[in-house]
Amino acid sequence: MKVTILLICSCLAWEGLGKPQFPDQEKDPLFWNTWAQRTLKNALTLQKLNQNTAKNLILFLGDGMGIPTVTAARILKGQLSRQSGEETQLEMDKFPFVALSKTYNTNAQVADSAGTATAYLCGVKANEGTVGVSAAAVRSQCNTTQGNEVTSILRWAKEAGKSVGIVTTTRVNHATPSAAYAHCVDRDWYSDGEMPAEAVQAGCKDIARQLFENIPNIDVIMGGGRKYMFPKNQSDVEYPGEKKHFGTRIDRRNLVEEWNNRMKNKNANYVWNKKELLSLNPNSVDYLLGLFEPGDLPYDLERNNETDPSLTEMVEVAIKILKKNPSGFYLLVEGGRIDHGHHEGKAKQALHEAVEMDRAIGHAGLMTSIYDTMTVVTADHSHMFNFGGYTPRGNTIFGLAPMLSDVDQKPFTAILYGNGPGFKVVNGLRENVSTLDYGENNYKAQSAVPLSMETHGGEDVAVFAKGPMAHLLHGVHEQNYIPHVMAYAACIGQNRDHCMSSSGASSLSAALPSLTALLTVILRHNVANMLGYLFI
């Protein structure tokens, strides 16, 4: 009843005002003209391209962060600061170059996170459900793995002498991070406990094991997924009485213990909570393994601020450790639970995850320089998420549209899903949202088609870029183009010739004045000797 009254009052108030609510300055054309001219001047400065070599590379991946999610997160960010929201700038909005990425997998029009991760990390499009293997590999068929492995930009960076890191809010062996180091025909083979016996017998390795074996000494690893590292039925350090968090490994290996033993003489630390993480002195840490949950990290809205680090906090520690390497670093950061919020129809959770990732992007920007650090922000795919309904300026992003349906005469929220768990019929009719707390953190927005889990969307996603060679991300590209650009900017992987030639040319150019001066001295000396000889 209370929600219904608020709805009626808000609708009446909107109709009674008879005019949009926005700042008075926006009524003056000078406001908009001045803003546009300022933007134009800034754009003109981009005529001088940043063609430096990128010492550092950072990829922020918002899992499921389609363009509607970016826009809604922008509004939410502003509204959290008591603004109307629409005019707010996300940190990624400030990046000078923007492109669109085509996300389809080789065998899927609407992609999944595994095949897309292979594209934007390994530079090769792949089948859905597979990581770090080409499209010649078939999902769940172990015998199609060997010979079809593809390497990632994280490996290219490591082989070039850079430090490398992975930070995620999901399990560290989830689809996105796993493509950075694993070669697996099934994204769900988190440990050998999730693998078919025949696949294990055939020699295929689970993803958790590959994290520690494929690329020796990944410098920073942070996220969740603790239970996949421990023997089956071993209790968890944080939740000792909860069986769902017990270890899953059938081979009885303790991968954390193995890592500790292998790294004991390398300034390495394993941590499992925020207190341990923030007590570290990054200057004395060269290798860090942080596993903060048995599974995924909690949503940011539900995070225990005392025990669970935020994405921003993890990114800060990661960069402090990685940037000590004079050769630079590569860092993959995933805001992975944006995707989970959408799958569950919980738009509020998803959007707060996106805002937290944007906060991490801003913090990383303060710790690095656009002159030697290329930063790219993108998504692997979109979702069946959108918002509309002719909402007025400043309408809470989680609020109602300012009208009733002209078909069933019921209110509806601005945010809706094309499919998902929010579909509900009461007495043969669409549920009346005015009887619900649609602003609650776990409210499931209404959907058009009933599904237990909402699906991905198939439209292009945005790519934001800044730093050296960021201008190469422009227009509309295949998703697998992204790591090729980043590698080119940093002179790693197969993109080294242009750097050698340009550095050689620059060295020659720098040496020319000295060579000219030397030749002049030699020439004068020889001429003087010749003249002296003639007069003897």
C-alpha positions in Angstrom: 0.0 0.0 0.0 2.8 2.4 0.9 4.5 1.8 -2.4 1.3 2.3 -4.3 0.7 5.6 -2.6 4.2 6.8 -3.4 3.6 5.8 -7.0 0.4 7.7 -7.3 1.9 10.8 -5.5 5.0 10.8 -7.7 3.0 10.5 -10.9 0.6 13.3 -9.8 3.6 15.4 -8.8 5.2 14.9 -12.2 2.0 15.7 -14.1 1.3 18.7 -11.8 4.6 20.4 -12.4 3.9 20.5 -16.1 7.6 21.1 -16.9 10.8 19.1 -16.8 13.0 19.4 -13.8 16.6 20.3 -14.7 19.1 23.0 -13.8 18.2 26.5 -14.9 21.5 27.0 -16.7 20.5 24.4 -19.2 17.8 26.7 -20.5 20.4 29.0 -21.8 21.9 28.0 -25.2 25.2 29.5 -24.1 25.5 26.6 -21.6 25.4 24.0 -24.3 27.4 25.9 -26.8 30.2 26.6 -24.3 30.3 22.9 -23.3 30.4 21.8 -26.9 33.2 24.2 -27.7 35.2 23.1 -24.8 34.7 19.5 -25.9 35.8 20.4 -29.4 39.0 22.0 -28.2 39.8 18.9 -26.2 39.1 16.8 -29.3 41.5 18.9 -31.4 44.3 18.1 -29.0 43.9 14.5 -30.1 45.2 15.4 -33.6 48.7 14.8 -32.1 48.6 11.0 -31.6 50.3 9.3 -28.7 52.7 6.9 -30.5 54.9 6.1 -27.5 55.7 2.5 -26.7 53.4 1.3 -23.9 55.5 0.1 -21.0 52.4 -1.0 -19.2 49.1 -2.6 -20.4 45.8 -2.7 -18.4 42.7 -4.4 -19.6 39.5 -3.8 -17.6 36.8 -6.3 -18.6 33.3 -5.7 -17.4 31.7 -9.1 -17.9 28.3 -8.6 -19.4 28.7 -4.8 -19.5 26.8 -4.0 -22.6 26.1 -0.4 -23.6 22.8 -0.2 -21.8 24.6 -1.2 -18.6 27.2 1.5 -19.2 24.6 4.1 -19.5 22.6 2.9 -16.5 25.7 2.7 -14.4 26.6 6.3 -15.4 23.2 7.5 -14.2 23.5 5.4 -11.0 27.0 6.9 -10.3 25.6 10.4 -10.6 22.6 9.6 -8.4 24.8 8.2 -5.7 26.4 11.6 -5.6 22.9 13.3 -5.4 22.9 14.4 -9.0 20.3 13.6 -11.6 22.8 11.3 -13.2 22.4 11.6 -16.9 25.1 14.3 -17.3 27.6 12.4 -15.1 30.8 11.1 -16.5 32.1 7.6 -15.8 35.9 7.3 -15.7 35.7 5.2 -18.9 33.7 8.0 -20.5 36.8 10.2 -20.2 38.9 7.9 -22.4 39.6 9.7 -25.8 39.1 6.8 -28.1 36.0 4.5 -28.4 35.3 1.6 -30.7 32.7 -1.2 -31.0 33.5 -4.8 -30.7 31.7 -7.7 -32.5 31.3 -10.4 -29.9 30.0 -13.5 -31.7 31.8 -16.8 -31.1 32.8 -18.9 -34.1 29.8 -21.2 -33.4 27.5 -18.8 -31.6 25.7 -15.7 -32.7 25.2 -14.7 -29.0 28.5 -15.4 -27.3 29.5 -16.8 -23.9 32.3 -15.5 -21.7 34.8 -18.3 -22.5 34.9 -18.0 -26.3 35.0 -14.2 -26.0 37.8 -14.3 -23.5 39.9 -16.3 -25.9 39.3 -13.6 -28.5 40.2 -10.5 -26.5 43.1 -12.3 -24.7 44.5 -14.7 -27.3 43.6 -12.8 -30.5 41.7 -15.7 -31.9 38.0 -16.2 -32.1 36.8 -19.5 -30.7 33.9 -21.8 -29.9 31.6 -21.0 -26.9 32.5 -22.8 -23.7 36.2 -23.2 -24.6 39.2 -21.2 -23.3 42.7 -20.8 -24.8 42.1 -23.1 -27.7 41.2 -22.4 -31.3 37.9 -23.1 -33.0 39.3 -26.5 -34.1 38.7 -27.6 -30.5 35.3 -29.0 -29.6 33.7 -28.3 -26.3 34.0 -31.1 -23.7 36.0 -33.3 -26.1 39.4 -33.7 -24.4 41.1 -35.2 -27.4 40.6 -32.0 -29.4 42.8 -30.0 -27.0 46.3 -30.9 -28.1 47.6 -29.0 -31.1 44.8 -26.4 -30.8 46.3 -24.4 -28.0 46.6 -20.6 -28.4 48.6 -18.3 -26.2 47.5 -15.1 -24.5 48.8 -11.6 -24.3 49.5 -12.3 -20.6 52.0 -14.9 -21.7 53.4 -12.6 -24.4 54.0 -10.0 -21.8 55.6 -12.5 -19.4 57.9 -13.7 -22.1 58.9 -10.1 -22.8 60.1 -9.7 -19.3 57.1 -7.8 -17.9 55.3 -8.6 -14.7 51.8 -9.9 -15.1 48.7 -10.0 -13.0 45.1 -11.2 -12.8 42.5 -9.5 -10.6 38.8 -10.6 -10.6 35.7 -10.6 -8.5 34.8 -14.1 -9.7 36.8 -17.3 -9.3 40.3 -17.0 -10.6 39.6 -20.1 -12.7 36.4 -18.7 -14.1 35.9 -18.2 -17.9 37.5 -14.7 -18.2 40.7 -15.1 -16.3 41.3 -18.7 -17.3 41.7 -17.8 -21.0 44.8 -15.8 -19.9 46.7 -19.0 -18.9 44.7 -22.2 -19.6 44.0 -24.3 -22.6 40.8 -26.1 -21.9 37.9 -27.5 -24.0 35.4 -26.9 -21.2 35.2 -23.8 -19.1 33.4 -25.7 -16.3 36.4 -27.9 -15.6 37.4 -25.8 -12.6 39.1 -28.7 -10.8 39.4 -32.4 -11.5 36.4 -32.8 -9.3 34.3 -31.2 -12.1 35.8 -33.2 -14.9 34.6 -36.5 -16.4 36.8 -39.3 -15.4 37.6 -40.2 -19.0 38.9 -36.6 -19.6 41.2 -36.9 -16.6 42.4 -40.3 -17.7 43.1 -38.9 -21.2 45.5 -36.4 -19.8 43.4 -33.2 -19.8 44.2 -30.8 -17.0 41.7 -28.9 -14.9 41.8 -25.1 -15.0 43.0 -24.6 -11.4 45.9 -26.8 -12.0 46.8 -25.0 -15.2 46.8 -21.6 -13.3 49.9 -22.8 -11.5 51.6 -24.9 -14.1 51.2 -23.3 -17.5 52.8 -19.9 -17.0 55.4 -20.1 -14.3 55.3 -17.4 -11.7 52.3 -15.2 -12.5 53.2 -12.3 -10.3 49.8 -11.3 -9.0 46.6 -13.5 -8.8 43.6 -12.2 -6.8 40.0 -13.3 -6.7 37.9 -16.2 -5.5 37.9 -19.9 -6.2 39.7 -21.2 -3.1 37.8 -24.5 -2.9 39.2 -25.7 -6.2 42.7 -25.5 -4.9 42.2 -27.9 -2.0 41.7 -31.7 -1.5 38.1 -32.9 -1.7 36.2 -32.5 1.6 38.9 -30.4 3.2 37.2 -27.7 5.2 37.5 -24.1 4.2 39.5 -21.7 6.4 36.8 -19.1 6.5 33.7 -21.3 6.5 34.9 -24.5 8.2 31.4 -25.9 8.9 29.8 -25.4 5.5 30.2 -28.4 3.2 29.4 -26.5 0.0 32.7 -24.6 0.6 34.9 -27.8 1.1 37.7 -28.6 -1.2 36.9 -30.3 -4.5 40.1 -31.8 -5.7 40.0 -35.6 -6.3 43.7 -35.8 -6.9 44.2 -34.7 -3.2 46.6 -32.0 -4.2 46.8 -28.8 -2.2 47.7 -26.2 -4.9 48.1 -23.4 -2.4 50.6 -25.3 -0.3 52.5 -26.3 -3.5 52.6 -22.6 -4.6 53.9 -21.6 -1.1 56.6 -24.2 -1.2 57.7 -23.3 -4.7 57.7 -19.5 -4.0 59.2 -19.6 -0.5 62.4 -17.9 -1.5 60.8 -15.4 -3.8 59.2 -12.7 -1.6 55.8 -14.3 -2.1 52.7 -14.1 0.0 49.4 -16.0 0.1 46.5 -14.2 1.7 42.8 -15.0 2.1 41.2 -11.9 3.6 41.3 -8.2 3.4 43.2 -7.6 6.6 46.0 -9.8 5.4 46.0 -8.1 2.0 46.1 -4.6 3.2 48.8 -5.4 5.8 51.3 -6.3 3.1 54.0 -3.9 2.1 53.9 -4.0 -1.7 57.6 -2.9 -1.8 58.6 -6.2 -0.2 56.2 -8.4 -2.2 57.1 -9.7 -5.6 54.5 -12.5 -5.9 51.0 -12.5 -4.5 48.2 -15.1 -4.4 45.0 -13.9 -2.9 42.0 -16.2 -2.7 39.3 -14.4 -0.8 36.3 -16.8 -1.1 35.7 -20.5 -1.8 33.7 -19.4 -4.9 33.0 -16.0 -6.4 33.5 -12.9 -4.3 30.3 -11.4 -2.9 28.4 -8.6 -4.7 29.8 -5.2 -3.7 26.5 -4.3 -2.1 26.8 -7.4 0.1 30.5 -7.3 0.7 31.8 -7.4 4.3 34.0 -4.4 4.4 36.1 -5.9 7.2 37.0 -9.2 5.5 36.5 -8.8 1.8 38.5 -6.4 -0.4 36.9 -4.3 -3.0 37.9 -4.5 -6.6 39.5 -1.1 -6.2 41.6 -2.2 -3.2 42.8 -5.3 -5.1 43.7 -3.2 -8.1 45.7 -0.8 -6.0 47.8 -3.5 -4.4 48.3 -5.2 -7.8 49.6 -2.1 -9.5 51.9 -1.3 -6.6 53.5 -4.7 -6.9 53.6 -4.9 -10.7 54.9 -1.4 -11.4 58.2 -2.2 -9.6 59.4 -4.0 -12.7 61.4 -1.6 -14.8 60.2 -3.4 -17.9 56.5 -2.7 -17.1 53.5 -4.9 -16.6 50.3 -6.4 -18.0 47.3 -6.5 -15.8 43.9 -8.1 -16.5 41.1 -6.8 -14.2 37.6 -8.3 -14.4 34.5 -6.9 -12.9 32.9 -10.3 -13.3 29.8 -10.1 -11.2 28.1 -7.5 -13.4 27.3 -10.6 -15.5 26.0 -12.6 -12.5 23.7 -9.8 -11.4 22.1 -9.6 -14.8 21.7 -13.4 -15.1 19.8 -13.4 -11.8 17.7 -10.4 -13.0 19.1 -8.3 -10.2 19.8 -5.1 -12.0 20.8 -3.2 -8.8 23.5 -5.7 -8.0 24.8 -5.6 -11.6 24.9 -1.8 -11.8 26.6 -1.3 -8.5 29.2 -3.8 -9.7 29.7 -1.7 -12.8 30.1 1.5 -10.7 32.7 -0.2 -8.5 34.7 -1.3 -11.6 34.6 2.3 -12.8 35.9 3.4 -9.5 38.8 0.9 -9.9 39.4 2.3 -13.4 39.7 5.8 -12.0 42.1 4.7 -9.3 44.3 2.9 -11.7 44.5 6.0 -13.8 45.8 8.0 -10.8 48.5 5.4 -10.3 49.7 5.3 -13.9 50.5 7.7 -16.8 48.8 7.9 -20.2 52.3 8.5 -21.6 53.5 5.0 -21.0 50.4 3.0 -20.0 47.7 1.8 -22.4 44.4 1.2 -20.7 41.5 -0.5 -22.4 38.0 -1.0 -21.0 35.5 -3.3 -22.7 33.0 -6.1 -22.2 32.9 -9.7 -23.4 29.2 -9.5 -24.3 26.0 -7.7 -23.4 22.8 -8.8 -21.7 19.0 -8.7 -22.3 18.9 -5.7 -20.1 17.5 -2.2 -20.9 15.7 0.7 -19.5 13.1 3.1 -20.9 9.5 4.2 -20.6 9.9 7.9 -21.1 11.2 8.5 -17.6 11.8 12.1 -16.7 15.2 13.6 -16.1 16.6 12.5 -12.7 14.2 9.6 -12.3 15.9 7.0 -10.1 17.4 4.4 -12.3 15.6 1.7 -10.3 12.3 3.5 -10.3 9.0 3.4 -12.1 8.2 4.8 -15.5 5.8 7.8 -15.2 2.8 6.0 -16.7 0.7 2.9 -16.5 0.6 0.3 -19.2 -2.2 1.1 -21.6 -2.8 -2.6 -21.9 -3.0 -4.0 -18.4 -3.2 -0.6 -16.6 -0.4 -1.5 -14.2 2.8 0.4 -13.5 6.2 -0.9 -14.6 9.8 -0.2 -13.7 12.1 1.6 -16.2 14.5 -1.3 -16.0 13.3 -4.5 -17.7 14.8 -7.7 -19.1 13.9 -9.4 -22.4 14.0 -12.7 -20.6 14.9 -14.0 -17.1 13.6 -15.0 -13.7 11.6 -11.8 -13.2 8.6 -13.0 -15.2 5.7 -13.6 -12.9 2.0 -14.0 -13.5 -0.6 -13.5 -10.7 -4.2 -14.6 -11.3 -3.4 -14.8 -15.0 -2.1 -11.2 -15.2 1.3 -9.5 -15.0 2.4 -8.9 -11.4 1.7 -5.5 -10.1 5.2 -4.0 -9.2 3.6 -1.3 -7.0 3.0 -4.1 -4.4 6.7 -4.9 -4.3 9.9 -3.2 -3.0 11.4 -2.7 -6.5 14.3 -0.7 -4.9 15.5 -3.6 -2.9 19.0 -4.9 -3.6 17.9 -8.3 -4.9 14.7 -7.3 -6.6 14.3 -9.2 -9.9 13.2 -6.9 -12.6 10.3 -8.0 -14.7 11.1 -9.9 -17.9 9.1 -10.6 -21.1 10.0 -14.3 -21.3 10.3 -16.6 -18.2 13.7 -18.2 -17.8 15.5 -19.4 -14.6 18.5 -17.4 -15.7 18.5 -14.4 -18.0 20.7 -14.7 -21.1 23.4 -12.7 -22.8 22.7 -10.2 -25.5 24.2 -10.3 -29.0 24.8 -6.7 -29.8 28.2 -5.0 -30.1 29.9 -3.8 -27.0 32.0 -0.6 -26.4 35.8 -0.5 -26.3 37.3 2.5 -24.5 41.0 3.2 -24.8 43.6 5.7 -23.7 47.4 5.9 -23.7 50.0 4.8 -26.3 48.5 3.7 -29.6 44.9 4.0 -28.2 43.9 5.6 -31.5 44.2 2.1 -33.2 40.9 1.2 -31.4 38.4 3.0 -33.5 35.4 2.1 -35.6 33.9 -1.4 -35.5 36.2 -4.4 -35.0 36.2 -8.1 -34.5 36.8 -8.7 -30.8 40.0 -10.7 -31.4 41.6 -7.4 -32.7 42.0 -6.1 -29.1 45.0 -8.0 -27.9 46.8 -7.4 -31.3 46.5 -3.7 -30.7 47.7 -3.9 -27.1 50.6 -6.1 -28.1 51.5 -3.7 -30.9 51.5 -0.8 -28.5 53.8 -2.6 -26.1 56.1 -4.3 -28.7 55.4 -7.8 -27.4 54.2 -11.0 -29.0 54.4 -10.9 -32.8 54.4 -7.1 -32.9 58.0 -6.2 -32.5 59.5 -5.2 -35.9 58.0 -1.7 -35.9 59.5 -1.0 -32.5 63.0 -2.2 -33.5 62.9 -0.1 -36.6 61.5 3.0 -34.9 64.0 2.7 -32.0 66.8 2.2 -34.5 65.7 5.2 -36.5 65.3 7.3 -33.4 68.8 6.2 -32.2 70.3 7.2 -35.6 68.4 10.5 -35.5 69.8 11.2 -32.1 73.3 10.3 -33.1 73.3 12.4 -36.3 74.3 15.7 -34.7 77.3 14.1 -33.0 78.3 12.3 -36.2 78.1 15.5 -38.2 80.2 17.4 -35.7 82.8 14.6 -35.7 83.0 14.5 -39.5 83.4 18.3 -39.6 86.4 18.1 -37.3 87.9 15.3 -39.3 87.3 17.1 -42.6 88.9 20.4 -41.3 91.9 18.5 -39.9 92.5 16.7 -43.2 92.1 19.9 -45.3 94.6 21.7 -43.0 97.1 18.9 -43.4 96.7 19.0 -47.2 97.3 22.7 -47.3 100.3 22.4 -45.1 101.8 19.7 -47.3 101.3 21.9 -50.4 103.4 24.8 -48.9 106.3 22.6 -47.8 
